[in-house]
């Protein structure tokens, strides 16, 4: 079955950086679109970034644009989210998502994705 396993979360001070990883298995990763989403306590899930199957089409939410970078390594079946200049407002559980339809584009809509990871906690202290 499809598994998405996030890692790299943790506690960081404001202004710091973290790199999240999502290792995928059970799907054709090199043709799948991937996304990163986050959910803060008491808030709805929101998109952070999305990347298409070969990395040539990328989208960012306005809230993270210029600070976060999404990338992927298809031979390693892994997608990354480099997060810089973190602030307390970035505190959330971060989820990796996949759309298994081959050669799809990108989307910042959560409903577009059909597989989700369990999430990794990111906490930014002020």
Buried (B, 14 or more C-beta within 10 A) or exposed (E): EBEBBBBBBEEBEEEBEBBBBBBBEEBEBEBBBBBBBBBBEEEEBBBBBBBBBEBEEBBBBEEBEEBBBBBBEBEEBBBBBBBBEBEEEBBBBBBBBBBBEEEBBBBBEBEBBEBBBEBBEBBBEE
